[in-house]
Amino acid sequence: MAETLFPNVNWDRMWGATVDTLYMSAISVVATFLIGAILGLLLFLTATDNIWGNKLIHVVLSAVVNIFRSIPFIILIVLLIPFTKIIVGSMIGKNAALPALIIGSAPFYARMVEIGLREIDKGVIEAARSMGAKTTTIIWKVLLPESMPALVSGITVTAIALVSYTAMAGVIGAGGLGNLAYLEGFQRGRSDVTLMATIIILIIVFLIQIIGDSITRKLDKR
């Protein structure tokens, strides 16, 4: 049946491309979660009315986040070519996409983290401060636990965006399903290859959404 519907699909290559896409997505999601969470915390804490209130640092961080969040991903890949070559040594292959994926998505997630932290009842934070809790204690015992549903929901949205970014990165040689769909499908007029790659990407996206929603529901105590 599969051979009839998708006569031009090389299933070994399709599986290899799927593994590459999952690899790029997984590594970049983990890095984005860590870097974005740190940036988001700093944005929140350095706001004028917060614990580390510092207008200059907050403005600089906000500017950096806004700049990198606003650059279209395909342009960002091109801009980061020199940096990527220094870090990875090549612009070809699955690892070559990682710097652009992480730098492009971490600022986006940082804003989502900041928004999630702002939704926390300030009374809870003030109560912790009045009891003499240190900043690290407030972060680990109040801010992160209280905002965790929003953080998980945010990383779910970001992970889905990253899957689409890997497809775009594949067009310029980063590997994965995007690369296969473009080189083996579009350029050679094999629409079935492009269709199959698209179906697999959609399955990955649906699974991420289902898993993310399930974890968010479990964490949400409201």
PyMOL commands that place a pseudoatom at each C-alpha (Angstrom):
pseudoatom trace, name=CA, resn=MET, resi=1, chain=A, elem=C, hetatm=0, pos=[0.000, 0.000, 0.000]
pseudoatom trace, name=CA, resn=ALA, resi=2, chain=A, elem=C, hetatm=0, pos=[2.734, 2.458, 0.995]
pseudoatom trace, name=CA, resn=GLU, resi=3, chain=A, elem=C, hetatm=0, pos=[4.733, 1.622, -2.128]
pseudoatom trace, name=CA, resn=THR, resi=4, chain=A, elem=C, hetatm=0, pos=[1.684, 2.348, -4.281]
pseudoatom trace, name=CA, resn=LEU, resi=5, chain=A, elem=C, hetatm=0, pos=[0.872, 5.691, -2.643]
pseudoatom trace, name=CA, resn=PHE, resi=6, chain=A, elem=C, hetatm=0, pos=[4.490, 6.782, -2.213]
pseudoatom trace, name=CA, resn=PRO, resi=7, chain=A, elem=C, hetatm=0, pos=[6.442, 5.099, -5.037]
pseudoatom trace, name=CA, resn=ASN, resi=8, chain=A, elem=C, hetatm=0, pos=[9.437, 7.463, -4.906]
pseudoatom trace, name=CA, resn=VAL, resi=9, chain=A, elem=C, hetatm=0, pos=[9.951, 7.413, -1.149]
pseudoatom trace, name=CA, resn=ASN, resi=10, chain=A, elem=C, hetatm=0, pos=[13.172, 5.840, 0.061]
pseudoatom trace, name=CA, resn=TRP, resi=11, chain=A, elem=C, hetatm=0, pos=[12.060, 4.705, 3.514]
pseudoatom trace, name=CA, resn=ASP, resi=12, chain=A, elem=C, hetatm=0, pos=[15.590, 4.363, 4.895]
pseudoatom trace, name=CA, resn=ARG, resi=13, chain=A, elem=C, hetatm=0, pos=[16.328, 7.968, 3.942]
pseudoatom trace, name=CA, resn=MET, resi=14, chain=A, elem=C, hetatm=0, pos=[12.967, 9.089, 5.286]
pseudoatom trace, name=CA, resn=TRP, resi=15, chain=A, elem=C, hetatm=0, pos=[13.670, 7.390, 8.609]
pseudoatom trace, name=CA, resn=GLY, resi=16, chain=A, elem=C, hetatm=0, pos=[17.160, 8.909, 8.749]
pseudoatom trace, name=CA, resn=ALA, resi=17, chain=A, elem=C, hetatm=0, pos=[15.737, 12.365, 8.011]
pseudoatom trace, name=CA, resn=THR, resi=18, chain=A, elem=C, hetatm=0, pos=[13.111, 11.881, 10.725]
pseudoatom trace, name=CA, resn=VAL, resi=19, chain=A, elem=C, hetatm=0, pos=[15.803, 10.964, 13.259]
pseudoatom trace, name=CA, resn=ASP, resi=20, chain=A, elem=C, hetatm=0, pos=[17.807, 14.071, 12.254]
pseudoatom trace, name=CA, resn=THR, resi=21, chain=A, elem=C, hetatm=0, pos=[14.733, 16.278, 12.704]
pseudoatom trace, name=CA, resn=LEU, resi=22, chain=A, elem=C, hetatm=0, pos=[14.012, 14.754, 16.124]
pseudoatom trace, name=CA, resn=TYR, resi=23, chain=A, elem=C, hetatm=0, pos=[17.674, 15.224, 17.105]
pseudoatom trace, name=CA, resn=MET, resi=24, chain=A, elem=C, hetatm=0, pos=[17.745, 18.895, 16.087]
pseudoatom trace, name=CA, resn=SER, resi=25, chain=A, elem=C, hetatm=0, pos=[14.395, 19.541, 17.740]
pseudoatom trace, name=CA, resn=ALA, resi=26, chain=A, elem=C, hetatm=0, pos=[15.272, 17.779, 21.016]
pseudoatom trace, name=CA, resn=ILE, resi=27, chain=A, elem=C, hetatm=0, pos=[18.677, 19.435, 21.491]
pseudoatom trace, name=CA, resn=SER, resi=28, chain=A, elem=C, hetatm=0, pos=[17.367, 22.888, 20.616]
pseudoatom trace, name=CA, resn=VAL, resi=29, chain=A, elem=C, hetatm=0, pos=[14.284, 22.507, 22.861]
pseudoatom trace, name=CA, resn=VAL, resi=30, chain=A, elem=C, hetatm=0, pos=[16.422, 21.596, 25.887]
pseudoatom trace, name=CA, resn=ALA, resi=31, chain=A, elem=C, hetatm=0, pos=[18.872, 24.451, 25.240]
pseudoatom trace, name=CA, resn=THR, resi=32, chain=A, elem=C, hetatm=0, pos=[16.029, 26.886, 24.545]
pseudoatom trace, name=CA, resn=PHE, resi=33, chain=A, elem=C, hetatm=0, pos=[14.259, 25.896, 27.772]
pseudoatom trace, name=CA, resn=LEU, resi=34, chain=A, elem=C, hetatm=0, pos=[17.386, 26.512, 29.864]
pseudoatom trace, name=CA, resn=ILE, resi=35, chain=A, elem=C, hetatm=0, pos=[18.556, 29.720, 28.168]
pseudoatom trace, name=CA, resn=GLY, resi=36, chain=A, elem=C, hetatm=0, pos=[15.043, 31.104, 27.717]
pseudoatom trace, name=CA, resn=ALA, resi=37, chain=A, elem=C, hetatm=0, pos=[14.141, 30.405, 31.353]
pseudoatom trace, name=CA, resn=ILE, resi=38, chain=A, elem=C, hetatm=0, pos=[17.261, 32.232, 32.570]
pseudoatom trace, name=CA, resn=LEU, resi=39, chain=A, elem=C, hetatm=0, pos=[16.627, 35.197, 30.255]
pseudoatom trace, name=CA, resn=GLY, resi=40, chain=A, elem=C, hetatm=0, pos=[12.958, 35.300, 31.244]
pseudoatom trace, name=CA, resn=LEU, resi=41, chain=A, elem=C, hetatm=0, pos=[13.830, 35.246, 34.950]
pseudoatom trace, name=CA, resn=LEU, resi=42, chain=A, elem=C, hetatm=0, pos=[16.331, 38.069, 34.468]
pseudoatom trace, name=CA, resn=LEU, resi=43, chain=A, elem=C, hetatm=0, pos=[13.777, 40.119, 32.538]
pseudoatom trace, name=CA, resn=PHE, resi=44, chain=A, elem=C, hetatm=0, pos=[11.261, 39.609, 35.323]
pseudoatom trace, name=CA, resn=LEU, resi=45, chain=A, elem=C, hetatm=0, pos=[13.612, 40.160, 38.257]
pseudoatom trace, name=CA, resn=THR, resi=46, chain=A, elem=C, hetatm=0, pos=[15.289, 43.286, 36.832]
pseudoatom trace, name=CA, resn=ALA, resi=47, chain=A, elem=C, hetatm=0, pos=[11.998, 45.053, 36.119]
pseudoatom trace, name=CA, resn=THR, resi=48, chain=A, elem=C, hetatm=0, pos=[11.692, 48.312, 38.063]
pseudoatom trace, name=CA, resn=ASP, resi=49, chain=A, elem=C, hetatm=0, pos=[9.242, 46.995, 40.671]
pseudoatom trace, name=CA, resn=ASN, resi=50, chain=A, elem=C, hetatm=0, pos=[10.965, 43.665, 41.311]
pseudoatom trace, name=CA, resn=ILE, resi=51, chain=A, elem=C, hetatm=0, pos=[13.690, 42.119, 43.462]
pseudoatom trace, name=CA, resn=TRP, resi=52, chain=A, elem=C, hetatm=0, pos=[16.688, 43.027, 41.276]
pseudoatom trace, name=CA, resn=GLY, resi=53, chain=A, elem=C, hetatm=0, pos=[15.093, 46.177, 39.852]
pseudoatom trace, name=CA, resn=ASN, resi=54, chain=A, elem=C, hetatm=0, pos=[17.620, 47.724, 37.457]
pseudoatom trace, name=CA, resn=LYS, resi=55, chain=A, elem=C, hetatm=0, pos=[16.301, 49.812, 34.590]
pseudoatom trace, name=CA, resn=LEU, resi=56, chain=A, elem=C, hetatm=0, pos=[19.523, 49.776, 32.525]
pseudoatom trace, name=CA, resn=ILE, resi=57, chain=A, elem=C, hetatm=0, pos=[19.986, 45.990, 32.632]
pseudoatom trace, name=CA, resn=HIS, resi=58, chain=A, elem=C, hetatm=0, pos=[16.298, 45.433, 31.952]
pseudoatom trace, name=CA, resn=VAL, resi=59, chain=A, elem=C, hetatm=0, pos=[16.300, 47.772, 28.938]
pseudoatom trace, name=CA, resn=VAL, resi=60, chain=A, elem=C, hetatm=0, pos=[19.440, 46.137, 27.480]
pseudoatom trace, name=CA, resn=LEU, resi=61, chain=A, elem=C, hetatm=0, pos=[18.056, 42.615, 27.987]
pseudoatom trace, name=CA, resn=SER, resi=62, chain=A, elem=C, hetatm=0, pos=[14.709, 43.618, 26.498]
pseudoatom trace, name=CA, resn=ALA, resi=63, chain=A, elem=C, hetatm=0, pos=[16.431, 45.129, 23.466]
pseudoatom trace, name=CA, resn=VAL, resi=64, chain=A, elem=C, hetatm=0, pos=[18.537, 41.997, 22.858]
pseudoatom trace, name=CA, resn=VAL, resi=65, chain=A, elem=C, hetatm=0, pos=[15.511, 39.724, 23.224]
pseudoatom trace, name=CA, resn=ASN, resi=66, chain=A, elem=C, hetatm=0, pos=[13.370, 41.886, 20.951]
pseudoatom trace, name=CA, resn=ILE, resi=67, chain=A, elem=C, hetatm=0, pos=[16.039, 42.083, 18.242]
pseudoatom trace, name=CA, resn=PHE, resi=68, chain=A, elem=C, hetatm=0, pos=[16.694, 38.348, 18.007]
pseudoatom trace, name=CA, resn=ARG, resi=69, chain=A, elem=C, hetatm=0, pos=[13.008, 37.528, 18.383]
pseudoatom trace, name=CA, resn=SER, resi=70, chain=A, elem=C, hetatm=0, pos=[12.152, 39.798, 15.467]
pseudoatom trace, name=CA, resn=ILE, resi=71, chain=A, elem=C, hetatm=0, pos=[14.681, 38.544, 12.905]
pseudoatom trace, name=CA, resn=PRO, resi=72, chain=A, elem=C, hetatm=0, pos=[13.079, 36.080, 10.432]
pseudoatom trace, name=CA, resn=PHE, resi=73, chain=A, elem=C, hetatm=0, pos=[14.612, 32.653, 10.981]
pseudoatom trace, name=CA, resn=ILE, resi=74, chain=A, elem=C, hetatm=0, pos=[15.851, 32.148, 7.423]
pseudoatom trace, name=CA, resn=ILE, resi=75, chain=A, elem=C, hetatm=0, pos=[17.697, 35.491, 7.603]
pseudoatom trace, name=CA, resn=LEU, resi=76, chain=A, elem=C, hetatm=0, pos=[19.083, 34.629, 11.041]
pseudoatom trace, name=CA, resn=ILE, resi=77, chain=A, elem=C, hetatm=0, pos=[20.626, 31.434, 9.637]
pseudoatom trace, name=CA, resn=VAL, resi=78, chain=A, elem=C, hetatm=0, pos=[22.454, 33.475, 7.002]
pseudoatom trace, name=CA, resn=LEU, resi=79, chain=A, elem=C, hetatm=0, pos=[23.610, 36.095, 9.517]
pseudoatom trace, name=CA, resn=LEU, resi=80, chain=A, elem=C, hetatm=0, pos=[24.967, 33.377, 11.810]
pseudoatom trace, name=CA, resn=ILE, resi=81, chain=A, elem=C, hetatm=0, pos=[26.972, 31.552, 9.122]
pseudoatom trace, name=CA, resn=PRO, resi=82, chain=A, elem=C, hetatm=0, pos=[30.372, 32.883, 10.362]
pseudoatom trace, name=CA, resn=PHE, resi=83, chain=A, elem=C, hetatm=0, pos=[29.472, 32.105, 13.988]
pseudoatom trace, name=CA, resn=THR, resi=84, chain=A, elem=C, hetatm=0, pos=[28.165, 28.652, 13.083]
pseudoatom trace, name=CA, resn=LYS, resi=85, chain=A, elem=C, hetatm=0, pos=[31.344, 27.816, 11.173]
pseudoatom trace, name=CA, resn=ILE, resi=86, chain=A, elem=C, hetatm=0, pos=[33.426, 28.780, 14.212]
pseudoatom trace, name=CA, resn=ILE, resi=87, chain=A, elem=C, hetatm=0, pos=[31.297, 26.719, 16.609]
pseudoatom trace, name=CA, resn=VAL, resi=88, chain=A, elem=C, hetatm=0, pos=[30.452, 23.712, 14.445]
pseudoatom trace, name=CA, resn=GLY, resi=89, chain=A, elem=C, hetatm=0, pos=[33.023, 23.928, 11.654]
pseudoatom trace, name=CA, resn=SER, resi=90, chain=A, elem=C, hetatm=0, pos=[30.475, 23.567, 8.855]
pseudoatom trace, name=CA, resn=MET, resi=91, chain=A, elem=C, hetatm=0, pos=[27.156, 24.861, 7.538]
pseudoatom trace, name=CA, resn=ILE, resi=92, chain=A, elem=C, hetatm=0, pos=[26.082, 21.394, 6.400]
pseudoatom trace, name=CA, resn=GLY, resi=93, chain=A, elem=C, hetatm=0, pos=[24.503, 18.741, 8.621]
pseudoatom trace, name=CA, resn=LYS, resi=94, chain=A, elem=C, hetatm=0, pos=[22.209, 18.500, 11.610]
pseudoatom trace, name=CA, resn=ASN, resi=95, chain=A, elem=C, hetatm=0, pos=[24.612, 20.140, 14.083]
pseudoatom trace, name=CA, resn=ALA, resi=96, chain=A, elem=C, hetatm=0, pos=[25.011, 23.177, 11.839]
pseudoatom trace, name=CA, resn=ALA, resi=97, chain=A, elem=C, hetatm=0, pos=[21.376, 24.127, 12.430]
pseudoatom trace, name=CA, resn=LEU, resi=98, chain=A, elem=C, hetatm=0, pos=[21.611, 24.131, 16.226]
pseudoatom trace, name=CA, resn=PRO, resi=99, chain=A, elem=C, hetatm=0, pos=[23.128, 27.612, 16.823]
pseudoatom trace, name=CA, resn=ALA, resi=100, chain=A, elem=C, hetatm=0, pos=[20.470, 29.338, 14.706]
pseudoatom trace, name=CA, resn=LEU, resi=101, chain=A, elem=C, hetatm=0, pos=[17.674, 27.213, 16.179]
pseudoatom trace, name=CA, resn=ILE, resi=102, chain=A, elem=C, hetatm=0, pos=[18.679, 28.019, 19.751]
pseudoatom trace, name=CA, resn=ILE, resi=103, chain=A, elem=C, hetatm=0, pos=[19.486, 31.706, 19.209]
pseudoatom trace, name=CA, resn=GLY, resi=104, chain=A, elem=C, hetatm=0, pos=[16.284, 32.177, 17.236]
pseudoatom trace, name=CA, resn=SER, resi=105, chain=A, elem=C, hetatm=0, pos=[13.953, 30.503, 19.731]
pseudoatom trace, name=CA, resn=ALA, resi=106, chain=A, elem=C, hetatm=0, pos=[15.444, 31.283, 23.170]
pseudoatom trace, name=CA, resn=PRO, resi=107, chain=A, elem=C, hetatm=0, pos=[14.452, 34.997, 23.092]
pseudoatom trace, name=CA, resn=PHE, resi=108, chain=A, elem=C, hetatm=0, pos=[10.942, 34.037, 21.974]
pseudoatom trace, name=CA, resn=TYR, resi=109, chain=A, elem=C, hetatm=0, pos=[10.621, 31.632, 24.892]
pseudoatom trace, name=CA, resn=ALA, resi=110, chain=A, elem=C, hetatm=0, pos=[12.181, 34.169, 27.283]
pseudoatom trace, name=CA, resn=ARG, resi=111, chain=A, elem=C, hetatm=0, pos=[9.251, 36.515, 26.666]
pseudoatom trace, name=CA, resn=MET, resi=112, chain=A, elem=C, hetatm=0, pos=[6.807, 33.708, 27.350]
pseudoatom trace, name=CA, resn=VAL, resi=113, chain=A, elem=C, hetatm=0, pos=[8.625, 32.946, 30.614]
pseudoatom trace, name=CA, resn=GLU, resi=114, chain=A, elem=C, hetatm=0, pos=[8.472, 36.618, 31.614]
pseudoatom trace, name=CA, resn=ILE, resi=115, chain=A, elem=C, hetatm=0, pos=[4.736, 36.724, 30.883]
pseudoatom trace, name=CA, resn=GLY, resi=116, chain=A, elem=C, hetatm=0, pos=[4.209, 33.530, 32.901]
pseudoatom trace, name=CA, resn=LEU, resi=117, chain=A, elem=C, hetatm=0, pos=[6.093, 34.987, 35.879]
pseudoatom trace, name=CA, resn=ARG, resi=118, chain=A, elem=C, hetatm=0, pos=[4.108, 38.224, 35.754]
pseudoatom trace, name=CA, resn=GLU, resi=119, chain=A, elem=C, hetatm=0, pos=[0.902, 36.230, 36.176]
pseudoatom trace, name=CA, resn=ILE, resi=120, chain=A, elem=C, hetatm=0, pos=[2.019, 35.057, 39.627]
pseudoatom trace, name=CA, resn=ASP, resi=121, chain=A, elem=C, hetatm=0, pos=[0.179, 36.725, 42.492]
pseudoatom trace, name=CA, resn=LYS, resi=122, chain=A, elem=C, hetatm=0, pos=[2.544, 39.380, 43.841]
pseudoatom trace, name=CA, resn=GLY, resi=123, chain=A, elem=C, hetatm=0, pos=[1.201, 38.730, 47.308]
pseudoatom trace, name=CA, resn=VAL, resi=124, chain=A, elem=C, hetatm=0, pos=[2.850, 35.293, 47.286]
pseudoatom trace, name=CA, resn=ILE, resi=125, chain=A, elem=C, hetatm=0, pos=[6.223, 36.820, 46.407]
pseudoatom trace, name=CA, resn=GLU, resi=126, chain=A, elem=C, hetatm=0, pos=[5.879, 39.576, 48.995]
pseudoatom trace, name=CA, resn=ALA, resi=127, chain=A, elem=C, hetatm=0, pos=[4.924, 37.025, 51.660]
pseudoatom trace, name=CA, resn=ALA, resi=128, chain=A, elem=C, hetatm=0, pos=[8.107, 35.044, 50.921]
pseudoatom trace, name=CA, resn=ARG, resi=129, chain=A, elem=C, hetatm=0, pos=[10.220, 38.209, 51.055]
pseudoatom trace, name=CA, resn=SER, resi=130, chain=A, elem=C, hetatm=0, pos=[8.626, 39.319, 54.344]
pseudoatom trace, name=CA, resn=MET, resi=131, chain=A, elem=C, hetatm=0, pos=[9.604, 35.988, 55.888]
pseudoatom trace, name=CA, resn=GLY, resi=132, chain=A, elem=C, hetatm=0, pos=[13.228, 36.662, 54.973]
pseudoatom trace, name=CA, resn=ALA, resi=133, chain=A, elem=C, hetatm=0, pos=[13.479, 34.241, 52.053]
pseudoatom trace, name=CA, resn=LYS, resi=134, chain=A, elem=C, hetatm=0, pos=[16.583, 34.677, 49.900]
pseudoatom trace, name=CA, resn=THR, resi=135, chain=A, elem=C, hetatm=0, pos=[16.252, 35.474, 46.219]
pseudoatom trace, name=CA, resn=THR, resi=136, chain=A, elem=C, hetatm=0, pos=[17.384, 31.965, 45.256]
pseudoatom trace, name=CA, resn=THR, resi=137, chain=A, elem=C, hetatm=0, pos=[14.743, 30.498, 47.558]
pseudoatom trace, name=CA, resn=ILE, resi=138, chain=A, elem=C, hetatm=0, pos=[12.064, 32.713, 46.026]
pseudoatom trace, name=CA, resn=ILE, resi=139, chain=A, elem=C, hetatm=0, pos=[13.126, 31.626, 42.546]
pseudoatom trace, name=CA, resn=TRP, resi=140, chain=A, elem=C, hetatm=0, pos=[13.178, 27.879, 43.278]
pseudoatom trace, name=CA, resn=LYS, resi=141, chain=A, elem=C, hetatm=0, pos=[10.329, 27.678, 45.801]
pseudoatom trace, name=CA, resn=VAL, resi=142, chain=A, elem=C, hetatm=0, pos=[7.929, 30.339, 44.537]
pseudoatom trace, name=CA, resn=LEU, resi=143, chain=A, elem=C, hetatm=0, pos=[8.536, 31.670, 41.032]
pseudoatom trace, name=CA, resn=LEU, resi=144, chain=A, elem=C, hetatm=0, pos=[9.334, 28.447, 39.170]
pseudoatom trace, name=CA, resn=PRO, resi=145, chain=A, elem=C, hetatm=0, pos=[6.738, 26.185, 40.866]
pseudoatom trace, name=CA, resn=GLU, resi=146, chain=A, elem=C, hetatm=0, pos=[3.960, 28.790, 40.544]
pseudoatom trace, name=CA, resn=SER, resi=147, chain=A, elem=C, hetatm=0, pos=[4.706, 29.500, 36.884]
pseudoatom trace, name=CA, resn=MET, resi=148, chain=A, elem=C, hetatm=0, pos=[5.476, 25.924, 35.809]
pseudoatom trace, name=CA, resn=PRO, resi=149, chain=A, elem=C, hetatm=0, pos=[2.190, 25.332, 33.916]
pseudoatom trace, name=CA, resn=ALA, resi=150, chain=A, elem=C, hetatm=0, pos=[2.835, 28.497, 31.883]
pseudoatom trace, name=CA, resn=LEU, resi=151, chain=A, elem=C, hetatm=0, pos=[6.473, 27.504, 31.328]
pseudoatom trace, name=CA, resn=VAL, resi=152, chain=A, elem=C, hetatm=0, pos=[5.510, 24.054, 30.038]
pseudoatom trace, name=CA, resn=SER, resi=153, chain=A, elem=C, hetatm=0, pos=[2.775, 25.509, 27.849]
pseudoatom trace, name=CA, resn=GLY, resi=154, chain=A, elem=C, hetatm=0, pos=[5.282, 28.026, 26.502]
pseudoatom trace, name=CA, resn=ILE, resi=155, chain=A, elem=C, hetatm=0, pos=[7.955, 25.446, 25.712]
pseudoatom trace, name=CA, resn=THR, resi=156, chain=A, elem=C, hetatm=0, pos=[5.305, 23.353, 23.952]
pseudoatom trace, name=CA, resn=VAL, resi=157, chain=A, elem=C, hetatm=0, pos=[4.505, 26.241, 21.616]
pseudoatom trace, name=CA, resn=THR, resi=158, chain=A, elem=C, hetatm=0, pos=[8.230, 26.920, 21.155]
pseudoatom trace, name=CA, resn=ALA, resi=159, chain=A, elem=C, hetatm=0, pos=[8.986, 23.259, 20.424]
pseudoatom trace, name=CA, resn=ILE, resi=160, chain=A, elem=C, hetatm=0, pos=[6.363, 23.236, 17.669]
pseudoatom trace, name=CA, resn=ALA, resi=161, chain=A, elem=C, hetatm=0, pos=[7.915, 26.375, 16.195]
pseudoatom trace, name=CA, resn=LEU, resi=162, chain=A, elem=C, hetatm=0, pos=[11.335, 24.714, 16.355]
pseudoatom trace, name=CA, resn=VAL, resi=163, chain=A, elem=C, hetatm=0, pos=[10.119, 21.753, 14.316]
pseudoatom trace, name=CA, resn=SER, resi=164, chain=A, elem=C, hetatm=0, pos=[9.100, 24.163, 11.563]
pseudoatom trace, name=CA, resn=TYR, resi=165, chain=A, elem=C, hetatm=0, pos=[12.464, 25.942, 11.916]
pseudoatom trace, name=CA, resn=THR, resi=166, chain=A, elem=C, hetatm=0, pos=[14.292, 22.649, 11.348]
pseudoatom trace, name=CA, resn=ALA, resi=167, chain=A, elem=C, hetatm=0, pos=[12.384, 22.268, 8.092]
pseudoatom trace, name=CA, resn=MET, resi=168, chain=A, elem=C, hetatm=0, pos=[13.524, 25.722, 6.976]
pseudoatom trace, name=CA, resn=ALA, resi=169, chain=A, elem=C, hetatm=0, pos=[17.087, 24.975, 8.042]
pseudoatom trace, name=CA, resn=GLY, resi=170, chain=A, elem=C, hetatm=0, pos=[16.939, 21.785, 5.993]
pseudoatom trace, name=CA, resn=VAL, resi=171, chain=A, elem=C, hetatm=0, pos=[16.381, 23.784, 2.810]
pseudoatom trace, name=CA, resn=ILE, resi=172, chain=A, elem=C, hetatm=0, pos=[19.896, 25.248, 3.105]
pseudoatom trace, name=CA, resn=GLY, resi=173, chain=A, elem=C, hetatm=0, pos=[21.550, 21.935, 3.887]
pseudoatom trace, name=CA, resn=ALA, resi=174, chain=A, elem=C, hetatm=0, pos=[21.045, 21.311, 7.589]
pseudoatom trace, name=CA, resn=GLY, resi=175, chain=A, elem=C, hetatm=0, pos=[19.518, 17.878, 7.028]
pseudoatom trace, name=CA, resn=GLY, resi=176, chain=A, elem=C, hetatm=0, pos=[16.286, 16.473, 8.349]
pseudoatom trace, name=CA, resn=LEU, resi=177, chain=A, elem=C, hetatm=0, pos=[12.846, 16.214, 6.793]
pseudoatom trace, name=CA, resn=GLY, resi=178, chain=A, elem=C, hetatm=0, pos=[12.967, 19.730, 5.370]
pseudoatom trace, name=CA, resn=ASN, resi=179, chain=A, elem=C, hetatm=0, pos=[16.135, 18.943, 3.464]
pseudoatom trace, name=CA, resn=LEU, resi=180, chain=A, elem=C, hetatm=0, pos=[14.698, 15.672, 2.152]
pseudoatom trace, name=CA, resn=ALA, resi=181, chain=A, elem=C, hetatm=0, pos=[11.404, 17.295, 1.131]
pseudoatom trace, name=CA, resn=TYR, resi=182, chain=A, elem=C, hetatm=0, pos=[13.253, 20.022, -0.759]
pseudoatom trace, name=CA, resn=LEU, resi=183, chain=A, elem=C, hetatm=0, pos=[16.067, 18.073, -2.433]
pseudoatom trace, name=CA, resn=GLU, resi=184, chain=A, elem=C, hetatm=0, pos=[14.424, 14.697, -3.016]
pseudoatom trace, name=CA, resn=GLY, resi=185, chain=A, elem=C, hetatm=0, pos=[10.868, 15.975, -3.330]
pseudoatom trace, name=CA, resn=PHE, resi=186, chain=A, elem=C, hetatm=0, pos=[10.538, 19.493, -4.703]
pseudoatom trace, name=CA, resn=GLN, resi=187, chain=A, elem=C, hetatm=0, pos=[13.678, 19.723, -6.854]
pseudoatom trace, name=CA, resn=ARG, resi=188, chain=A, elem=C, hetatm=0, pos=[13.103, 16.320, -8.454]
pseudoatom trace, name=CA, resn=GLY, resi=189, chain=A, elem=C, hetatm=0, pos=[9.365, 16.715, -8.885]
pseudoatom trace, name=CA, resn=ARG, resi=190, chain=A, elem=C, hetatm=0, pos=[8.556, 13.879, -6.472]
pseudoatom trace, name=CA, resn=SER, resi=191, chain=A, elem=C, hetatm=0, pos=[5.510, 15.244, -4.703]
pseudoatom trace, name=CA, resn=ASP, resi=192, chain=A, elem=C, hetatm=0, pos=[4.981, 12.010, -2.777]
pseudoatom trace, name=CA, resn=VAL, resi=193, chain=A, elem=C, hetatm=0, pos=[8.326, 12.491, -0.994]
pseudoatom trace, name=CA, resn=THR, resi=194, chain=A, elem=C, hetatm=0, pos=[7.363, 16.034, -0.002]
pseudoatom trace, name=CA, resn=LEU, resi=195, chain=A, elem=C, hetatm=0, pos=[3.929, 14.839, 1.122]
pseudoatom trace, name=CA, resn=MET, resi=196, chain=A, elem=C, hetatm=0, pos=[5.359, 12.032, 3.263]
pseudoatom trace, name=CA, resn=ALA, resi=197, chain=A, elem=C, hetatm=0, pos=[7.869, 14.382, 4.905]
pseudoatom trace, name=CA, resn=THR, resi=198, chain=A, elem=C, hetatm=0, pos=[5.038, 16.812, 5.629]
pseudoatom trace, name=CA, resn=ILE, resi=199, chain=A, elem=C, hetatm=0, pos=[2.889, 14.065, 7.163]
pseudoatom trace, name=CA, resn=ILE, resi=200, chain=A, elem=C, hetatm=0, pos=[5.714, 13.004, 9.489]
pseudoatom trace, name=CA, resn=ILE, resi=201, chain=A, elem=C, hetatm=0, pos=[6.327, 16.618, 10.544]
pseudoatom trace, name=CA, resn=LEU, resi=202, chain=A, elem=C, hetatm=0, pos=[2.611, 16.983, 11.329]
pseudoatom trace, name=CA, resn=ILE, resi=203, chain=A, elem=C, hetatm=0, pos=[2.682, 13.781, 13.406]
pseudoatom trace, name=CA, resn=ILE, resi=204, chain=A, elem=C, hetatm=0, pos=[5.666, 15.117, 15.384]
pseudoatom trace, name=CA, resn=VAL, resi=205, chain=A, elem=C, hetatm=0, pos=[3.856, 18.422, 15.972]
pseudoatom trace, name=CA, resn=PHE, resi=206, chain=A, elem=C, hetatm=0, pos=[0.650, 16.696, 17.115]
pseudoatom trace, name=CA, resn=LEU, resi=207, chain=A, elem=C, hetatm=0, pos=[2.596, 14.468, 19.525]
pseudoatom trace, name=CA, resn=ILE, resi=208, chain=A, elem=C, hetatm=0, pos=[4.414, 17.460, 21.012]
pseudoatom trace, name=CA, resn=GLN, resi=209, chain=A, elem=C, hetatm=0, pos=[1.112, 19.277, 21.491]
pseudoatom trace, name=CA, resn=ILE, resi=210, chain=A, elem=C, hetatm=0, pos=[-0.564, 16.262, 23.119]
pseudoatom trace, name=CA, resn=ILE, resi=211, chain=A, elem=C, hetatm=0, pos=[2.352, 15.635, 25.486]
pseudoatom trace, name=CA, resn=GLY, resi=212, chain=A, elem=C, hetatm=0, pos=[2.692, 19.337, 26.354]
pseudoatom trace, name=CA, resn=ASP, resi=213, chain=A, elem=C, hetatm=0, pos=[-1.024, 19.754, 27.045]
pseudoatom trace, name=CA, resn=SER, resi=214, chain=A, elem=C, hetatm=0, pos=[-1.068, 16.623, 29.198]
pseudoatom trace, name=CA, resn=ILE, resi=215, chain=A, elem=C, hetatm=0, pos=[1.859, 17.816, 31.349]
pseudoatom trace, name=CA, resn=THR, resi=216, chain=A, elem=C, hetatm=0, pos=[0.365, 21.308, 31.647]
pseudoatom trace, name=CA, resn=ARG, resi=217, chain=A, elem=C, hetatm=0, pos=[-2.959, 19.910, 32.902]
pseudoatom trace, name=CA, resn=LYS, resi=218, chain=A, elem=C, hetatm=0, pos=[-1.190, 17.808, 35.517]
pseudoatom trace, name=CA, resn=LEU, resi=219, chain=A, elem=C, hetatm=0, pos=[0.841, 20.773, 36.765]
pseudoatom trace, name=CA, resn=ASP, resi=220, chain=A, elem=C, hetatm=0, pos=[-2.042, 23.252, 36.823]
pseudoatom trace, name=CA, resn=LYS, resi=221, chain=A, elem=C, hetatm=0, pos=[-3.497, 23.166, 40.336]
pseudoatom trace, name=CA, resn=ARG, resi=222, chain=A, elem=C, hetatm=0, pos=[-6.271, 25.657, 39.624]
for i in range(1, 222): cmd.bond("trace and resi %d" % i, "trace and resi %d" % (i + 1))
show_as sticks, trace
zoom trace
